[in-house]
């Protein structure tokens, strides 16, 4: 598969055709022409075939539907779920592309050639014959590829100049974000441990007292050897019953919140290199060594400034992009040829506005 920016998982071929048949069946309009017009946006059209391709592209990313038949309830549910947002995105995309053309943006031959070279490098394609074969395998022609690349370029350029280019992040906004989201710039304290576990066999009758005493004595003996200077990793590898023995008993790094409260309290009073007393656990007897500890670190505002600016700008971009799209929609002539898709579009638009209204100011 040609890698043009992201990869998608394909449905097996039979299910792919089943999905197409289902999509055709579920769209309410029944005209017999191949490219039935679903909606006109300022004179440009979105056809039935165009929209079905979008639906199938999303369904390919749902492997659990790969073998779904035409009557599969989950497949029909998935189509119903994705359709509103897809048709809204399709119309929004077309509005941005139209604006890009109004601004005079085009994909020149030289720019397209550079894109082709990048695609070939990413996919390790050595010559034009291999490239043409790859296109054929994807069901694409060179004009198809160029059209797709030009659409992406137009969307990117319009967003950059009409939206991102007008966004600025003030010092006050950056500091307010930092104060409200300090956890994003905090690296929690972490510890690394080594363990040795001496298991006590448990039978239907419970724990055998003699075996329990034997395990405790073995753990006590190991602790004495450790305190005498024998390497913890070697004794763990030779004597431990825990899976970590394969790594010299190493566990972690672990954040403090991953540890039980009693263990947190125990480790808080230890120094790196200290070994615990023998600990009685449900599985037997355990010894722990504090191998390493890193303290909680909070990145200062100055150190995090660039990261903060990117986050604030991204949040503002999402809001400004929706305002920009709303302006384009208000100026557009949108003529629906399919009532069900019109309802889906209006539903998605209402849902998006509700989400934006519920998003708290940052």
C-alpha positions in Angstrom: 0.0 0.0 0.0 1.3 3.4 -0.8 2.0 5.5 2.3 0.7 9.0 1.6 0.7 10.1 5.3 -1.1 7.4 7.2 -1.9 3.7 6.7 -5.3 2.0 7.1 -6.2 -1.7 7.5 -8.1 -3.1 4.6 -11.0 -5.4 4.9 -10.6 -8.7 3.1 -11.8 -8.5 -0.5 -15.1 -10.3 -0.1 -16.2 -8.3 2.9 -15.1 -5.1 1.1 -17.6 -5.7 -1.6 -20.2 -6.7 0.9 -19.7 -3.4 2.7 -20.1 -1.5 -0.6 -23.3 -3.4 -1.3 -24.6 -2.6 2.2 -23.7 1.1 1.8 -25.5 1.3 -1.5 -28.6 -0.4 0.0 -28.7 1.8 3.1 -28.5 5.1 1.2 -32.2 6.1 0.7 -32.0 7.4 -2.8 -32.5 4.6 -5.4 -31.6 6.2 -8.7 -30.0 3.7 -11.1 -27.2 6.1 -12.3 -23.7 5.4 -11.1 -22.7 8.8 -9.8 -25.9 10.0 -8.2 -25.5 13.6 -6.8 -26.1 13.7 -3.1 -25.4 17.4 -2.5 -24.3 20.5 -4.4 -22.0 23.0 -2.6 -21.7 26.2 -4.5 -22.2 24.2 -7.7 -19.6 21.5 -6.8 -21.0 18.1 -6.2 -20.5 15.2 -3.8 -21.6 12.0 -5.5 -22.9 8.7 -4.1 -19.7 7.0 -5.2 -17.5 9.7 -3.5 -19.3 9.4 -0.2 -19.4 5.5 -0.2 -15.6 5.6 -0.7 -15.4 7.7 2.5 -17.6 5.3 4.4 -15.6 2.3 3.3 -12.3 4.0 4.2 -13.5 4.4 7.8 -15.0 0.9 8.0 -11.6 -0.6 6.9 -10.3 0.7 10.2 -12.8 -1.5 12.1 -11.3 -5.1 11.9 -14.2 -6.5 14.0 -16.4 -5.8 10.9 -14.1 -7.5 8.4 -16.3 -10.5 7.9 -19.6 -8.8 8.5 -22.4 -9.8 6.1 -25.0 -7.5 4.5 -27.5 -8.1 7.3 -25.0 -7.7 10.1 -26.5 -5.5 12.8 -23.1 -4.1 14.0 -22.2 -3.1 10.4 -25.4 -1.3 9.9 -25.0 0.4 13.3 -21.4 1.4 12.4 -22.6 3.0 9.2 -25.3 4.9 10.9 -22.8 6.2 13.5 -20.2 7.4 11.1 -22.4 8.9 8.4 -23.4 12.2 10.1 -19.8 13.3 10.9 -18.6 12.1 7.5 -21.1 14.0 5.5 -20.4 17.2 7.6 -16.6 16.7 7.1 -17.2 16.2 3.3 -19.0 19.4 3.0 -16.6 21.3 5.1 -13.7 20.0 3.1 -15.3 21.1 -0.1 -15.9 24.6 1.2 -12.2 24.9 2.2 -11.0 23.6 -1.1 -13.2 26.1 -2.9 -11.8 28.8 -0.8 -8.3 27.7 -1.7 -9.0 27.9 -5.3 -10.5 31.4 -4.9 -7.2 32.4 -3.3 -5.3 31.1 -6.3 -3.6 28.1 -4.7 -2.6 25.3 -7.1 -0.4 22.3 -6.9 2.4 23.0 -9.5 4.2 20.4 -11.5 7.4 20.8 -9.6 5.7 20.6 -6.2 3.8 17.4 -7.3 7.1 15.9 -8.5 8.6 16.4 -5.1 5.6 14.8 -3.4 6.0 11.8 -5.8 9.7 11.4 -4.8 8.8 11.5 -1.1 6.1 8.8 -1.6 8.6 6.6 -3.5 11.2 7.0 -0.8 8.7 6.2 2.0 7.5 3.1 0.2 11.0 2.1 -1.0 9.9 2.2 -4.7 13.0 2.3 -7.0 11.5 3.1 -10.4 8.5 4.3 -12.3 7.4 0.8 -13.2 7.1 -0.2 -9.6 5.3 3.0 -8.8 2.7 2.4 -11.5 2.2 -1.1 -10.3 1.7 0.2 -6.8 -0.9 2.7 -8.0 -2.7 0.0 -9.9 -2.8 -2.2 -6.8 -4.4 0.7 -4.9 -6.9 1.2 -7.7 -5.5 4.7 -8.5 -4.3 6.5 -11.5 -1.7 9.3 -11.6 -4.5 11.9 -12.1 -6.3 10.4 -9.1 -3.2 10.7 -7.0 -2.6 14.3 -8.1 -6.2 15.3 -7.3 -5.9 13.8 -3.8 -2.6 15.6 -3.2 -4.0 18.9 -4.4 -7.0 18.6 -2.2 -4.7 18.0 0.8 -2.5 20.9 -0.2 -5.5 23.3 -0.6 -6.9 22.4 2.8 -3.5 22.8 4.5 -2.8 26.1 2.9 -6.2 27.6 3.6 -6.0 26.6 7.3 -2.5 27.9 7.6 -3.2 31.3 6.1 -6.9 31.9 7.0 -6.9 30.3 10.4 -3.5 29.6 11.9 -1.9 32.7 10.5 -4.3 34.8 12.5 -3.8 33.1 15.9 -1.6 34.6 18.5 -0.9 33.3 22.0 -0.4 36.0 24.6 1.8 35.8 27.7 -1.3 35.9 29.9 -3.0 33.0 28.0 0.1 30.9 28.3 0.5 31.5 32.0 -3.2 30.8 32.6 -2.9 27.5 30.8 0.2 26.6 32.7 -1.5 27.3 36.0 -4.5 25.3 35.1 -2.7 22.3 33.6 0.4 22.0 35.8 0.1 18.2 35.9 0.9 18.1 32.2 4.3 19.6 33.0 5.0 17.4 36.0 7.1 14.3 35.8 6.0 12.1 38.8 8.5 10.5 41.2 9.4 7.0 40.0 11.2 4.1 41.7 12.9 0.9 40.5 13.0 -2.2 42.7 14.5 -5.6 42.7 12.6 -8.5 44.3 13.2 -12.0 45.5 10.2 -14.1 46.2 10.2 -17.4 48.0 6.9 -19.1 47.3 4.9 -21.1 49.9 3.0 -23.9 48.2 -0.8 -23.7 48.8 -2.9 -26.9 48.6 -6.6 -27.6 49.0 -6.0 -27.9 52.7 -4.2 -24.5 52.8 -0.6 -23.8 53.8 1.6 -26.5 55.3 3.2 -25.1 58.4 6.5 -26.9 57.9 6.8 -25.6 54.3 5.9 -22.1 55.5 8.6 -22.2 58.1 11.1 -23.6 55.6 10.3 -20.7 53.1 10.6 -18.1 55.9 14.0 -19.5 56.9 15.2 -19.5 53.3 14.2 -15.9 52.9 15.9 -14.9 56.1 19.1 -16.7 54.9 19.0 -14.9 51.6 18.6 -11.5 53.4 21.7 -12.3 55.4 23.7 -13.1 52.3 22.5 -9.9 50.7 23.5 -7.8 53.7 26.9 -9.6 53.6 27.4 -8.2 50.1 26.3 -10.9 47.7 24.8 -9.4 44.5 21.0 -9.1 44.5 20.6 -9.8 40.7 22.6 -13.1 41.0 20.6 -14.3 44.1 17.4 -13.3 42.4 18.3 -15.2 39.3 19.3 -18.3 41.3 16.7 -18.4 44.0 13.6 -16.3 43.3 10.3 -17.8 42.4 9.0 -14.6 40.7 9.0 -14.1 36.9 11.3 -11.2 37.4 14.2 -13.6 38.2 14.8 -13.7 34.4 15.9 -10.0 34.8 17.7 -10.2 38.0 14.6 -9.4 40.0 14.2 -6.0 38.3 10.8 -4.3 38.6 10.0 -0.8 37.2 10.4 2.0 36.9 7.1 2.4 38.7 5.2 5.6 39.7 4.3 6.1 43.3 0.5 5.7 42.5 1.1 2.2 41.2 2.2 1.0 44.6 0.0 -0.1 47.5 -0.1 2.4 50.3 1.7 0.2 52.9 4.5 -0.3 50.4 4.7 3.4 49.6 5.1 4.1 53.3 7.8 1.5 53.7 9.8 2.7 50.7 9.5 6.4 51.8 11.9 5.7 54.7 14.5 3.8 52.6 17.5 5.0 50.8 18.7 3.8 47.4 20.5 0.5 48.0 18.5 -0.4 51.1 16.9 -3.9 51.4 13.6 -4.5 53.2 13.0 -6.9 56.0 11.4 -10.1 54.9 7.8 -9.3 53.8 5.0 -11.8 54.3 2.8 -11.8 51.2 -0.1 -14.0 50.0 2.3 -15.9 47.7 5.1 -16.3 50.3 8.0 -14.3 51.5 9.5 -11.4 49.6 12.6 -9.2 49.8 12.8 -5.9 48.0 15.8 -3.6 47.2 15.3 0.0 46.4 17.4 0.1 43.2 16.7 3.7 42.1 14.5 6.7 42.8 13.8 9.8 40.8 12.1 12.8 42.5 9.0 14.5 41.2 10.1 17.2 38.7 8.0 20.2 37.6 9.0 21.9 34.4 9.2 25.6 34.9 7.0 28.0 32.8 10.0 29.2 30.9 11.2 25.7 30.1 7.7 24.7 29.0 6.9 27.9 27.1 7.1 26.4 23.6 5.0 23.4 24.6 2.4 25.6 26.2 2.2 27.9 23.2 1.6 24.9 20.9 -1.1 23.5 23.1 -2.9 26.9 23.5 -2.6 27.6 19.8 -4.0 24.1 19.0 -7.0 24.7 21.2 -7.6 28.1 19.6 -7.1 26.7 16.2 -9.9 24.2 16.7 -12.3 26.9 17.8 -11.3 29.4 15.1 -11.5 26.7 12.4 -15.1 26.0 13.4 -15.9 29.7 13.3 -14.3 30.0 9.9 -16.2 27.0 8.6 -19.4 28.5 10.0 -18.7 31.7 8.0 -18.1 29.7 4.8 -21.3 27.7 5.3 -23.2 30.9 5.9 -22.0 32.2 2.5 -22.5 29.0 0.6 -25.4 27.7 -1.4 -25.9 24.1 -0.3 -28.5 22.1 -2.3 -29.4 18.7 -0.9 -30.6 15.9 -3.2 -30.9 13.3 -0.4 -33.2 14.1 2.5 -31.7 11.4 4.8 -28.2 12.7 4.4 -29.4 16.3 5.0 -30.8 15.2 8.3 -27.5 13.4 9.2 -25.6 16.6 8.3 -27.8 18.8 10.4 -27.5 16.3 13.3 -23.7 16.4 13.1 -23.7 20.2 12.9 -25.9 20.5 16.0 -23.7 18.0 17.9 -20.6 19.9 17.0 -22.0 23.2 18.1 -23.1 21.6 21.4 -19.6 20.2 22.0 -18.1 23.6 21.4 -20.5 25.2 23.7 -19.7 22.7 26.5 -16.0 23.1 26.1 -14.7 25.2 29.0 -12.5 28.2 28.3 -8.8 27.3 28.8 
